[in-house]
């Protein structure tokens, strides 16, 4: 009998993810423009991004051995519930007080610390909710959630900023996160205890060493993580550059920037349909993914030099290619990972990404202070392209084996 992707648990996690993404996109979009309007600095905006990812370096290291030994669902539900309450409180505060940059930095650090548990739990639990034989389709759906919500919520957030204010947007975000937690609580996946019942420092260190030894053997996975950390870290810095570019360039504005998401969604939607409906031959998976990485970086190099209509076309093509390569990568990594190591290896990936986000988003924001914004993006994308060759291509045999293994 053919397995169906849309089981009860997979449907629940997808609906919850949609609700959480809707609130998060609207809130983050509004806050990014609020911070720039209040400070007038790309560096100040980048510092927010850097601060937000710092907990992702520390907390997964502590929490991952516990998650690998216990059920992950309670972490997921609690993370969304607490984050929802905090965002609602932040919205109420902004409705009655002036924006304070220093206070917002501290609040962002708290939120990031709590959400790190939630994200680690989601990444570790989600593969268990995908029926056997549906890994590609499951990650195609997962990869589509954010772009679909982006196209719906970013333009809505641009309008809501003027209509109801940033504070009320955060209250809406809090309500959506609480609703997501309620839906997640109804997931019925069975999770057996996989490790030690009691904590000890020696046991925790042994668990960490086990994951490190695994990654030393899986060089292909390690190099994929390294490249993705760099490219995503640099891209996180672009967000502050793009906000500044669309704020100060004559003829551009926040609403036009929000249409980037529409263009990227159009490409992702088409790419998602193609990926969902077809199965790529195993021997072509690595070559296609590596080609996409090259094209993606070149398109970033060109992006801000193009006329606005071609910028939108650029993002549409990036969206089409990006969802296809992301689905192949996620399926390759998660199909390779043994379940008893999933949280710890995902924690290492999160730590690597957080370190790259903190350093590279701040570096890109600082470069935006001292050079032309277009030149800044071009140079950063060129450097990222070089990193791709030094990681993914250098370890191409190991990476290729992972991609082909996921197709078996």
KERO-370360 format. One record per residue (C-alpha): residue number from 1; residue in three letters; chain; z, y, x. Coordinates in Angstrom, 3 decimals, always signed. Each point is the difference from the previous one (the first is absolute). Last residue first. Example, Ala and Ser with C-alpha at 12.3 -4.5 7.8 and 13.67 -1.06 7.14 Angstrom:
REM residues 2
- num residuo cadena up north east
- 2 SER A +7.140 -1.060 +13.670
- 1 ALA A +0.660 -3.440 -1.370
END
This chain:
REM residues 408
- num residuo cadena up north east
- 408 UNK A -2.112 +4.926 +17.342
- 407 UNK A -0.779 +3.719 -0.177
- 406 UNK A +3.366 +1.056 +1.453
- 405 UNK A -0.660 -2.163 +3.096
- 404 UNK A -3.261 +1.868 +0.654
- 403 UNK A +1.771 +3.353 +0.087
- 402 UNK A +2.758 -1.318 +2.247
- 401 UNK A -2.458 -1.641 +2.406
- 400 UNK A -1.977 +3.248 +0.283
- 399 UNK A +3.167 +1.840 +1.034
- 398 UNK A +0.697 -2.539 +2.755
- 397 UNK A -3.596 +0.159 +1.280
- 396 UNK A -0.183 +3.790 -0.369
- 395 UNK A +3.018 +0.763 +2.167
- 394 UNK A -1.731 +2.791 +1.974
- 393 UNK A -1.929 +0.985 -3.116
- 392 UNK A +3.106 +0.470 -2.152
- 391 UNK A +2.129 +1.703 +2.651
- 390 UNK A -1.814 +2.101 +2.613
- 389 UNK A -3.079 +0.425 -2.197
- 388 UNK A +2.078 +1.305 -2.892
- 387 UNK A +1.941 +2.300 +2.331
- 386 UNK A -3.270 +1.698 +1.012
- 385 UNK A -0.777 +0.713 -3.666
- 384 UNK A +3.460 +1.529 -0.373
- 383 UNK A -0.729 +2.438 +2.835
- 382 UNK A -3.249 +1.048 -1.709
- 381 UNK A +1.870 +0.502 -3.289
- 380 UNK A +2.538 +2.272 +1.698
- 379 UNK A -2.715 +2.070 +1.664
- 378 UNK A -1.887 +0.507 -3.265
- 377 UNK A +3.105 +0.845 -2.032
- 376 UNK A +1.105 +2.691 +2.476
- 375 UNK A -3.505 +1.424 +0.306
- 374 UNK A -0.070 +0.597 -3.751
- 373 UNK A +3.432 +1.648 +0.009
- 372 UNK A -0.898 +2.380 +2.829
- 371 UNK A +2.711 -0.145 +2.611
- 370 UNK A +3.652 +0.933 +0.612
- 369 UNK A +1.881 -0.679 -3.249
- 368 UNK A -2.195 -2.927 -1.015
- 367 UNK A +0.921 -1.671 +3.259
- 366 UNK A +3.645 +0.090 -1.099
- 365 UNK A -0.886 -1.679 -3.309
- 364 UNK A -1.944 -2.709 +1.848
- 363 UNK A +2.953 -0.584 +2.343
- 362 UNK A +2.497 -0.119 -2.883
- 361 UNK A -2.133 -2.499 -1.889
- 360 UNK A -0.423 -1.976 +3.236
- 359 UNK A +3.643 -0.322 +1.025
- 358 UNK A +1.669 -0.735 -3.320
- 357 UNK A -2.920 -1.956 -1.462
- 356 UNK A -0.349 -2.128 +3.138
- 355 UNK A +3.697 -0.861 +0.032
- 354 UNK A -0.084 -0.709 -3.715
- 353 UNK A -3.074 -2.211 +0.313
- 352 UNK A +1.605 -2.065 +2.743
- 351 UNK A +3.223 -0.308 -1.967
- 350 UNK A -1.905 -1.016 -3.142
- 349 UNK A -1.957 -2.646 +1.921
- 348 UNK A +3.227 -1.317 +1.504
- 347 UNK A +1.554 -0.077 -3.460
- 346 UNK A -3.020 -1.894 -1.351
- 345 UNK A +0.643 -2.524 +2.770
- 344 UNK A +3.655 -0.254 -1.015
- 343 UNK A -0.687 -0.101 -3.731
- 342 UNK A -2.628 -2.741 +0.300
- 341 UNK A +1.739 -2.290 +2.464
- 340 UNK A +1.181 -2.678 -2.467
- 339 UNK A -3.248 +0.391 -1.950
- 338 UNK A -2.268 -0.992 +2.910
- 337 UNK A -2.504 +2.773 +0.803
- 336 UNK A -3.672 -0.966 +0.368
- 335 UNK A -1.006 +0.519 -3.621
- 334 UNK A +1.817 +3.345 +0.033
- 333 UNK A -1.877 +1.282 +3.049
- 332 UNK A -3.489 -1.168 -0.981
- 331 UNK A +0.383 +1.021 -3.654
- 330 UNK A +1.193 +3.444 +1.046
- 329 UNK A -2.896 +0.444 +2.431
- 328 UNK A -2.703 -1.166 -2.428
- 327 UNK A +1.331 +2.237 -2.745
- 326 UNK A +0.210 +2.984 +2.351
- 325 UNK A -3.590 -0.516 +1.199
- 324 UNK A -1.392 +0.026 -3.535
- 323 UNK A +2.204 +2.842 -1.173
- 322 UNK A -1.045 +2.163 +2.937
- 321 UNK A -3.752 -0.465 -0.271
- 320 UNK A -0.308 +1.366 -3.518
- 319 UNK A +2.658 +2.676 +0.551
- 318 UNK A -1.584 +1.239 +3.208
- 317 UNK A -3.356 +0.233 -1.774
- 316 UNK A +1.592 +2.088 -2.756
- 315 UNK A +1.896 +2.154 +2.501
- 314 UNK A -3.207 +0.920 +1.859
- 313 UNK A -1.773 +0.703 -3.289
- 312 UNK A +2.777 +2.466 -0.877
- 311 UNK A -0.278 +1.678 +3.385
- 310 UNK A -3.775 +0.097 -0.542
- 309 UNK A +0.527 +2.124 -3.123
- 308 UNK A +2.372 +2.298 +1.961
- 307 UNK A -2.375 +0.737 +2.854
- 306 UNK A +0.875 -2.101 +3.057
- 305 UNK A +1.959 +1.014 +3.095
- 304 UNK A +3.299 -1.092 -1.572
- 303 UNK A -1.033 -3.670 -0.272
- 302 UNK A -1.959 -0.705 +3.173
- 301 UNK A +2.720 -1.576 +2.153
- 300 UNK A +1.480 -1.674 -3.078
- 299 UNK A -3.394 -1.612 -0.660
- 298 UNK A -0.115 -1.260 +3.572
- 297 UNK A +3.447 -1.586 -0.420
- 296 UNK A -1.001 -1.799 -3.203
- 295 UNK A -3.306 -1.224 +1.405
- 294 UNK A +1.650 -1.698 +2.959
- 293 UNK A +2.757 -1.616 -2.085
- 292 UNK A -2.586 -1.179 -2.540
- 291 UNK A -2.005 -1.776 +2.701
- 290 UNK A +3.143 -1.841 +1.107
- 289 UNK A +0.643 -1.198 -3.552
- 288 UNK A -3.591 -1.181 -0.473
- 287 UNK A -0.087 -1.887 +3.274
- 286 UNK A +3.357 -1.639 -0.739
- 285 UNK A -0.997 -1.209 -3.453
- 284 UNK A -3.533 -1.228 +0.703
- 283 UNK A +0.796 -3.547 +1.161
- 282 UNK A +2.309 -0.587 -2.978
- 281 UNK A -2.679 +0.733 -2.578
- 280 UNK A +1.030 +2.867 -2.306
- 279 UNK A +1.039 -1.011 -3.505
- 278 UNK A -1.302 +2.122 -2.848
- 277 UNK A +1.260 +1.420 -3.289
- 276 UNK A +3.222 +1.611 +1.204
- 275 UNK A -1.582 +1.450 +3.143
- 274 UNK A -2.975 +1.493 -1.893
- 273 UNK A +2.248 +1.432 -2.695
- 272 UNK A +2.348 +1.389 +2.643
- 271 UNK A -2.859 +1.631 +1.894
- 270 UNK A -1.216 +1.711 -3.157
- 269 UNK A +3.509 +1.190 -0.820
- 268 UNK A +0.669 +0.939 +3.618
- 267 UNK A -3.096 +2.182 +0.177
- 266 UNK A +0.776 +1.789 -3.242
- 265 UNK A +3.656 +0.227 +1.014
- 264 UNK A -0.929 +1.709 +3.250
- 263 UNK A -2.008 +2.584 -1.899
- 262 UNK A +2.758 +0.616 -2.525
- 261 UNK A +2.626 +0.148 +2.758
- 260 UNK A -1.972 +2.641 +1.852
- 259 UNK A -0.050 +1.832 -3.325
- 258 UNK A +3.624 +1.042 +0.651
- 257 UNK A -1.252 +2.116 +2.889
- 256 UNK A -2.192 +1.942 -2.423
- 255 UNK A +3.025 +0.623 -2.235
- 254 UNK A +2.044 +1.177 +2.980
- 253 UNK A -2.566 +2.637 +1.001
- 252 UNK A -3.242 +0.597 +1.899
- 251 UNK A -2.416 +2.953 -0.153
- 250 UNK A +1.565 +1.798 +2.943
- 249 UNK A +1.902 -2.398 +2.272
- 248 UNK A +3.769 +0.696 +0.132
- 247 UNK A +1.473 -2.435 -2.548
- 246 UNK A -2.637 -2.728 +0.280
- 245 UNK A +0.435 -0.129 +3.774
- 244 UNK A +3.811 +0.163 -0.200
- 243 UNK A +0.208 -2.888 -2.470
- 242 UNK A -2.554 -1.935 +2.045
- 241 UNK A +1.972 +0.473 +3.223
- 240 UNK A +3.258 -1.099 -1.665
- 239 UNK A -1.720 -3.132 -1.329
- 238 UNK A -1.675 -0.630 +3.358
- 237 UNK A +3.357 -0.849 +1.551
- 236 UNK A +0.272 -3.088 -2.195
- 235 UNK A -3.485 -0.962 +1.181
- 234 UNK A +1.218 -0.023 +3.611
- 233 UNK A +2.811 -2.397 -0.895
- 232 UNK A -2.335 -2.119 -2.101
- 231 UNK A -2.482 -0.396 +2.868
- 230 UNK A +2.740 -0.631 +2.553
- 229 UNK A +2.032 -2.480 -2.028
- 228 UNK A -3.167 -1.797 -1.125
- 227 UNK A -1.043 -0.473 +3.608
- 226 UNK A +3.359 -1.426 +1.083
- 225 UNK A +0.406 -2.251 -3.049
- 224 UNK A -3.451 -1.504 +0.566
- 223 UNK A +0.996 -0.533 +3.640
- 222 UNK A +3.145 -1.899 -0.953
- 221 UNK A -1.838 -2.134 -2.556
- 220 UNK A -2.554 -1.105 +2.591
- 219 UNK A +2.693 -0.647 +2.575
- 218 UNK A +1.767 -2.525 -2.252
- 217 UNK A +2.032 -1.773 +2.719
- 216 UNK A +1.952 +3.090 +0.966
- 215 UNK A +0.348 +0.750 -3.696
- 214 UNK A +1.823 -3.295 -0.585
- 213 UNK A +2.318 +0.573 +2.942
- 212 UNK A +0.950 +3.400 -1.427
- 211 UNK A +0.731 -1.548 -3.409
- 210 UNK A +2.266 -2.669 +1.486
- 209 UNK A +1.697 +2.587 +2.211
- 208 UNK A +0.930 +2.042 -3.077
- 207 UNK A +1.534 -3.015 -1.724
- 206 UNK A +1.944 -0.911 +3.143
- 205 UNK A +1.314 +3.569 +0.225
- 204 UNK A +1.206 -0.172 -3.619
- 203 UNK A +1.654 -3.366 +0.637
- 202 UNK A +1.797 +1.366 +3.086
- 201 UNK A +1.136 +3.095 -1.892
- 200 UNK A +1.431 -2.050 -2.833
- 199 UNK A -0.694 +0.227 -3.704
- 198 UNK A +0.826 -2.797 -2.377
- 197 UNK A -2.194 -2.098 -2.299
- 196 UNK A -2.512 -0.992 +2.649
- 195 UNK A -3.612 -0.620 -0.893
- 194 UNK A -2.677 -0.715 -2.604
- 193 UNK A +1.747 +0.311 -3.346
- 192 UNK A -2.602 -0.834 -2.648
- 191 UNK A -2.001 +2.584 -1.856
- 190 UNK A -1.270 -0.861 -3.462
- 189 UNK A -2.375 +2.574 -1.503
- 188 UNK A +1.158 +1.257 -3.401
- 187 UNK A -0.974 +3.690 +0.069
- 186 UNK A +1.854 +1.835 -2.781
- 185 UNK A +1.961 +2.237 +2.400
- 184 UNK A -3.318 +1.369 +1.264
- 183 UNK A -0.639 +1.590 -3.421
- 182 UNK A +3.343 +1.801 +0.025
- 181 UNK A -0.532 +1.204 +3.568
- 180 UNK A -3.421 +1.394 -0.947
- 179 UNK A +1.557 +1.917 -2.912
- 178 UNK A +2.514 +1.542 +2.402
- 177 UNK A -2.826 +1.009 +2.335
- 176 UNK A -1.921 +1.580 -2.897
- 175 UNK A +3.048 +2.033 -1.079
- 174 UNK A +0.553 +1.267 +3.538
- 173 UNK A -3.624 +1.106 +0.339
- 172 UNK A +0.253 +1.880 -3.286
- 171 UNK A +3.093 +1.794 +1.325
- 170 UNK A -1.911 +0.746 +3.208
- 169 UNK A -2.835 +1.581 -1.988
- 168 UNK A +2.596 +2.070 -1.858
- 167 UNK A +1.239 +1.492 +3.258
- 166 UNK A -3.507 +0.691 +1.325
- 165 UNK A -0.897 +2.324 -2.850
- 164 UNK A -0.965 -0.532 -3.653
- 163 UNK A -3.503 +1.434 -0.466
- 162 UNK A -0.976 +1.264 +3.444
- 161 UNK A +1.136 -3.041 +1.965
- 160 UNK A -1.062 -2.139 -2.983
- 159 UNK A -3.661 +0.938 +0.568
- 158 UNK A -0.031 -1.077 +3.666
- 157 UNK A +2.098 -3.025 -0.987
- 156 UNK A -2.593 -1.061 -2.565
- 155 UNK A -2.729 +0.274 +2.624
- 154 UNK A +2.101 -2.236 +2.287
- 153 UNK A +1.147 -2.331 -2.788
- 152 UNK A -3.143 -1.642 -1.341
- 151 UNK A -2.070 -0.314 +3.160
- 150 UNK A +3.067 -0.934 +2.013
- 149 UNK A +1.150 -2.539 -2.587
- 148 UNK A -3.283 -1.883 +0.363
- 147 UNK A +0.153 +0.390 +3.776
- 146 UNK A +3.563 -1.387 +0.129
- 145 UNK A -0.520 -2.996 -2.262
- 144 UNK A -3.285 -1.194 +1.535
- 143 UNK A +1.558 -1.535 +3.111
- 142 UNK A +2.295 -2.155 -2.135
- 141 UNK A -2.943 -1.209 -2.090
- 140 UNK A -1.991 -0.884 +3.120
- 139 UNK A +3.143 -1.561 +1.456
- 138 UNK A +0.218 -2.421 -2.908
- 137 UNK A -3.729 -0.698 +0.051
- 136 UNK A +0.033 -0.993 +3.667
- 135 UNK A +3.191 -2.077 -0.393
- 134 UNK A -1.144 -1.845 -3.129
- 133 UNK A -0.155 -3.596 +1.297
- 132 UNK A +3.641 -0.669 -0.747
- 131 UNK A +1.473 +2.400 -2.602
- 130 UNK A +1.120 +3.445 +1.261
- 129 UNK A +3.667 +0.711 -0.792
- 128 UNK A +1.224 -1.494 +3.268
- 127 UNK A -2.243 +2.414 +1.932
- 126 UNK A +1.786 +2.938 -1.712
- 125 UNK A +3.556 -0.896 +1.046
- 124 UNK A -0.094 +0.924 +3.694
- 123 UNK A -2.006 +3.214 -0.358
- 122 UNK A +2.064 +1.012 -3.035
- 121 UNK A +3.343 -0.703 +1.719
- 120 UNK A -1.009 +2.035 +3.055
- 119 UNK A -1.096 +2.878 -2.215
- 118 UNK A +3.222 +0.017 -2.024
- 117 UNK A +2.278 -0.163 +3.025
- 116 UNK A -1.903 +2.880 +1.628
- 115 UNK A +0.339 +1.922 -3.283
- 114 UNK A +3.703 +0.581 +0.599
- 113 UNK A -0.372 +1.430 +3.495
- 112 UNK A -3.020 +2.052 -1.025
- 111 UNK A +1.921 +1.571 -2.849
- 110 UNK A +2.873 +0.953 +2.288
- 109 UNK A -2.336 +1.494 +2.632
- 108 UNK A -1.842 +1.939 -2.684
- 107 UNK A +3.294 +1.508 -1.171
- 106 UNK A +0.859 +1.155 +3.510
- 105 UNK A -3.419 +1.624 +0.497
- 104 UNK A +0.228 +1.589 -3.460
- 103 UNK A +3.306 +1.577 +0.901
- 102 UNK A -1.563 +1.564 +3.090
- 101 UNK A -3.020 +1.306 -1.942
- 100 UNK A +1.990 +1.578 -2.803
- 99 UNK A -1.880 +0.559 -3.276
- 98 UNK A +1.841 +2.370 -2.336
- 97 UNK A +2.336 -1.449 -2.616
- 96 UNK A -0.011 -0.800 -3.746
- 95 UNK A -3.185 -1.983 -0.587
- 94 UNK A +0.021 -1.229 +3.600
- 93 UNK A +3.365 -1.701 -0.574
- 92 UNK A -1.142 -1.730 -3.187
- 91 UNK A -3.032 -1.340 +1.852
- 90 UNK A +2.147 -1.268 +2.854
- 89 UNK A +2.274 -1.766 -2.487
- 88 UNK A -3.015 -1.744 -1.543
- 87 UNK A -1.216 -0.981 +3.450
- 86 UNK A +3.420 -1.456 +0.829
- 85 UNK A +0.225 -2.037 -3.196
- 84 UNK A -3.468 -1.472 +0.472
- 83 UNK A +0.716 -0.858 +3.629
- 82 UNK A +3.111 -1.898 -1.088
- 81 UNK A -1.891 -2.041 -2.582
- 80 UNK A -3.019 -0.674 +2.218
- 79 UNK A +2.139 -1.290 +2.850
- 78 UNK A +2.267 -2.045 -2.275
- 77 UNK A -2.928 -1.896 -1.540
- 76 UNK A -1.644 -0.818 +3.328
- 75 UNK A +3.226 -0.982 +1.744
- 74 UNK A +0.897 -2.246 -2.948
- 73 UNK A -3.463 -1.697 +0.234
- 72 UNK A +0.283 -0.992 +3.646
- 71 UNK A +2.171 -3.104 -0.471
- 70 UNK A +1.950 -0.894 +3.140
- 69 UNK A -0.400 -1.259 +3.580
- 68 UNK A -3.236 +1.818 +0.858
- 67 UNK A +1.413 +3.091 -1.676
- 66 UNK A +3.160 -0.150 +2.134
- 65 UNK A -2.033 -0.366 +3.212
- 64 UNK A -2.132 +3.001 -1.074
- 63 UNK A +2.812 +2.470 -0.731
- 62 UNK A +1.036 +1.193 +3.451
- 61 UNK A -3.453 +0.318 +1.567
- 60 UNK A -1.395 +1.213 -3.325
- 59 UNK A +2.527 +2.889 +0.064
- 58 UNK A -0.760 +1.398 +3.444
- 57 UNK A -3.723 +0.796 +0.189
- 56 UNK A -0.516 +0.669 -3.686
- 55 UNK A +2.883 +2.432 +0.210
- 54 UNK A -2.216 +2.279 +2.157
- 53 UNK A -2.839 +0.043 -2.551
- 52 UNK A +1.127 +2.949 -2.109
- 51 UNK A +0.944 +2.110 +3.001
- 50 UNK A -3.537 -0.148 +1.389
- 49 UNK A -1.560 +0.927 -3.333
- 48 UNK A +2.355 +2.962 -0.442
- 47 UNK A -0.686 +1.053 +3.600
- 46 UNK A -3.719 +0.029 -0.802
- 45 UNK A +0.547 +2.644 -2.670
- 44 UNK A +2.049 +2.143 +2.379
- 43 UNK A -2.714 -0.407 +2.653
- 42 UNK A -2.714 +0.996 -2.475
- 41 UNK A +1.894 +3.263 -0.552
- 40 UNK A -0.094 +2.546 -2.852
- 39 UNK A +3.672 -0.801 -0.704
- 38 UNK A +0.441 +0.372 -3.783
- 37 UNK A -3.647 -0.519 -0.993
- 36 UNK A -0.295 -2.898 +2.465
- 35 UNK A +3.108 -1.707 -1.370
- 34 UNK A -1.055 +0.534 -3.619
- 33 UNK A -3.502 -1.289 +0.718
- 32 UNK A +1.328 -3.268 +1.400
- 31 UNK A +2.650 -0.205 -2.733
- 30 UNK A -2.578 +0.048 -2.801
- 29 UNK A -2.101 -2.757 +1.540
- 28 UNK A +3.086 -2.064 +0.825
- 27 UNK A +1.296 +0.180 -3.561
- 26 UNK A -3.303 -0.812 -1.694
- 25 UNK A -0.747 -2.858 +2.374
- 24 UNK A +3.497 -1.461 -0.278
- 23 UNK A +0.093 +0.088 -3.782
- 22 UNK A -3.293 -1.801 -0.455
- 21 UNK A +0.747 -2.428 +2.844
- 20 UNK A +3.257 -1.137 -1.607
- 19 UNK A -1.671 -0.562 -3.355
- 18 UNK A -2.933 -1.904 +1.492
- 17 UNK A +2.327 -2.118 +2.131
- 16 UNK A +2.027 -0.973 -3.070
- 15 UNK A -3.178 -1.006 -1.862
- 14 UNK A -1.162 -2.068 +2.997
- 13 UNK A +3.372 -1.702 +0.440
- 12 UNK A +0.063 -0.915 -3.686
- 11 UNK A -3.566 -1.354 -0.036
- 10 UNK A +0.639 -2.147 +3.070
- 9 UNK A +3.158 -1.398 -1.604
- 8 UNK A -1.693 -0.878 -3.296
- 7 UNK A -3.042 -1.589 +1.654
- 6 UNK A -3.194 +1.980 +0.437
- 5 UNK A -1.517 -1.700 +3.035
- 4 UNK A -1.175 -3.108 -1.821
- 3 UNK A -0.264 -3.304 +1.828
- 2 UNK A -2.966 -2.224 -0.842
- 1 UNK A +0.920 -3.449 -1.302
END
